[in-house]
Amino acid sequence: MLKDEVNKALKIVQDGGIILYPTDTIWGIGCDATNTDAVKKIYALKQREESKSMIILLDIDNKLQTYISEVPDIAYDLIEYAESPLTLVMPGAKNISPALIAADGSVGIRVTSHPFCQQLIQRLRKPLVSTSANISGKPSPEYFSKIDQDIIDGVDYVVDIDQYSTEVKKPSTIMRLNPNGGFEFIRR
């Protein structure tokens, strides 16, 4: 089942489509993080201002340097020891769609622990966009049955995993990391 869903989602994402999928946090809307047209489809679906950046997911931390110019050493320790999902916002974003890079040159990255996400990213060989499955300004859905029908209808594929789970999941903790190792919490 997992392999079939990864294969179906992979084809959609490779063809420039957007998917609705489960993550290690809440349900997300995603696409190939290097495809600007696909990224813009997500902004339109969410009715979100393009100045509000979205995060990307990686399957393993040793890919960080592919998408961040200078990864602070502490980033690896934070990822390794985090007890819950952690998104790190770091400057020097590269090799992704310019539509994902904030005005200050930063991007938020989370190394996911969800098997579906890990396998999809591994097969895609690129990061996956991840943004909450809601219209901008509305609450993030705690589980699949709370996702707005407009979101479900607006994506190219809905991944058929974890749809019946009612386990309440929360968004990740977000920390901004500076090149010198300083940090601040954006969301706890």
Salt bridges, closest charged atoms under 4 A:
GLU5 OE2 - LYS8 NZ 3.53
ASP15 OD2 - LYS11 NZ 2.80
ASP24 OD1 - ARG110 NH2 2.86
ASP32 OD2 - LYS126 NZ 3.30
ASP59 OD1 - LYS63 NZ 2.82
ASP104 OD2 - ARG176 NH1 3.38
GLU142 OE1 - LYS146 NZ 2.87
ASP148 OD2 - LYS138 NZ 3.54
ASP162 OD2 - HIS114 NE2 3.19
GLU184 OE2 - ARG176 NE 3.73
